[in-house]
Amino acid sequence: MYLAVITPGAHISGVRVNKNIFRDDEESHQISRDLIEYSENQWNSIEGVLTQVSVSAHNEFVWGVNSNQDIYCKKGIDGSLERVEGGLKQISVSTDGKHVWGVAGVSGKNVFYRTGVEGSWSHMTGGLEHVSVSGDGNHVWGVADVSSGNNIYHRMGVGGEWGVFPGTLNLKQIFVSADGNHVWGVSRSNQVFYRAGVDGSWKQISGDMKQVSVSADGKHVWGVNESDEVFYRAGVDGEWVLVTGSLKQVSVNPDGRHVWGVDASNNIYYRKICPYVADTTKGTVKGEDGAVEHFYVKPKTGTR
């Protein structure tokens, strides 16, 4: 299905919906809302109970933990949650699903790693409260708790060593994009921070969130606040936009088109985001299969 974002006063000769061409009313220059509404752009309940989820590319692997720190993994949206040995408080999976990191214990501190579903857990050096791995597994970020100095750490993959980034951000959560170039953090007072990878510097972002998640290219950022309201922003330069739903944690997959989350009762939810946004300057809409749909855009004459 294709969705066109229509600028005020624009005239569009047609958009493709379910492979059919619909033309607007030549008199009113309006397109019926039901022709462009994307039915999948809503939260869908997923079987299972988890406190936190982390998703790889194409929803191929969805990892999660429950309140007992039991670990689960499901393959695809329609797969079943399968118990994985071990116990973790928080988990993070790479884009390809081959690198899984997590922290264990009531307040974290114990760091573990495994090579995907078929691997086994290895106890890593360091003590962290929260950990996040990039898409290729080459960048791993983490934060320590207050008793351990609340420092921010980074390492180059499983074979690297932890390097400390001292500071006064007081982070409780950190998230790195799949390409490693976008790092977001949330402080214990729910302030939001951003840096452009290892070589960047921290800057505060407007808004208060208790948790955030970012796509591979950094252009899609999702977050939740203390009231479990869900927000979206188009990258670091965007603005927070309130989204329907109530969740305590969200995880957006690398391409930014699939979002998973859990609510206050630990129920699991999923939504597919409509990616078909028209470029009215070029008169195109790119579809899921990569095909480009063309339409004609012209301003209406007269005043707006």
C-alpha positions, -999 to +999 in steps of 0.1 A: +000+000+000+012+035-008+008+066+012+013+101-001+019+130+022+000+159+005+011+194+010-016+220+014-030+232-020-013+204-040-031+185-068-022+149-073-034+129-102-032+096-085-016+073-059-013+035-059-032+017-032-032-021-033-019-020-069-049+000-081-049+036-093-073+060-077-077+095-091-088+125-071-120+144-076-111+169-103-135+195-088-124+194-052-088+182-056-093+159-026-084+123-021-106+102+002-088+095+035-096+058+033-076+055+001-044+066+017-047+053+052-022+026+061-039-001+081-006-016+094+004+016+110-010+006+144+001-014+175-006-052+173-006-075+203+020-102+202+017-134+223+040-135+253+051-115+284+084-097+285+099-067+304+122-056+275+128-065+238+155-059+213+151-066+175+174-074+146+170-065+110+138-076+092+124-089+126+145-120+120+154-123+157+135-108+185+152-112+219+137-103+252+138-109+290+111-112+316+107-101+352+125-133+364+155-125+340+146-155+319+158-150+283+137-156+252+141-154+215+116-156+186+123-159+149+101-134+130+068-119+139+049-152+137+075-173+155+070-185+191+090-173+221+117-199+228+135-201+261+172-195+259+195-207+287+209-181+311+195-151+329+197-114+320+182-081+332+187-063+299+196-075+264+208-060+230+211-077+196+230-066+165+214-061+131+224-095+118+214-113+150+249-127+154+260-106+184+240-106+216+250-087+247+234-084+280+237-076+317+226-097+346+219-092+383+194-070+401+214-039+393+232-053+363+271-053+366+277-087+351+282-085+313+276-114+290+280-121+252+270-148+228+272-154+190+235-155+182+209-182+190+234-210+184+261-197+206+266-199+243+271-172+269+305-159+278+311-138+309+329-106+298+351-082+317+336-051+332+305-042+353+276-024+336+240-015+342+231-012+306+247-023+273+240-017+236+257-032+205+259-018+170+247-035+138+279-053+130+290-059+165+320-036+162+308-010+187+296-018+222+285+010+245+276+006+282+269+026+314+279+017+349+256+023+379+261+050+405+281+028+429+306+021+400+311+057+391+283+060+366+309+061+338+302+056+301+321+028+284+329+018+248+347-012+233+355-023+197+335-055+197+340-087+216+377-087+211+382-051+223+388-036+257+365-012+276+375+024+273+360+049+297+343+082+287+342+101+320+316+128+324+287+141+344+258+129+323+246+104+349+232+081+323+211+051+331+206+039+295+225+041+263+217+031+227+240+029+196+227+028+160+235-001+137+263+019+119+278+031+152+276+067+142+246+077+164+247+073+202+217+083+224+216+083+261+191+089+289+200+102+323+186+092+357+165+124+356+153+115+321+173+140+302+182+130+266+217+132+251+232+125+217+267+122+203+279+114+168+298+082+175+331+077+193+346+109+180+316+132+187+307+151+218+276+149+240+248+175+235+215+176+252+183+170+232+150+186+242+124+165+259+123+141+288+124+104+281+130+073+302+141+052+273+149+057+236+158+036+205+173+046+172+174+032+137+205+023+117+209+056+100+199+077+130+169+092+112+142+074+132+142+078+170+115+064+193+111+071+230+088+067+260+084+091+289+076+085+326+039+084+318+045+056+292+035+079+264+052+070+231+071+095+210+088+096+176+113+121+161+130+123+127+166+121+139+186+145+161+172+176+142+136+166+145+110+173+171+092+148+194+058+138+181+033+120+203+022+086+190-008+066+200-002+038+225+011+033+260+045+015+264+073+015+289+100+004+265+104+004+227+129-011+202+130+001+166+146-022+140+176-010+119+155+002+089+132+022+111+101+005+097+093-020+125+089-010+162+085-034+191+076-026+227+062-037+260+036-020+282+033-016+319+018-051+322+047-066+302+025-073+272+043-073+238+034-050+209+045-046+173+038-021+146+049-017+110+055+019+100+043+031+067+075+040+047+058+053+017+062+091+019+059+111-013+087+134-024+065+161-040+095+178-055+103+147-076+067+134-079+076+099-067+066+074-040+090+045-034+073+012-025+083-017-004+096-036-034+119-007-044+096+003-073+090+040-077+054+051-083+051+084-102+024+110-098+020+146-109+020+174-084+010+210-092-001+238-069-037+249-070-043+283-085-056+311-064-051+318-027-046+291-001 
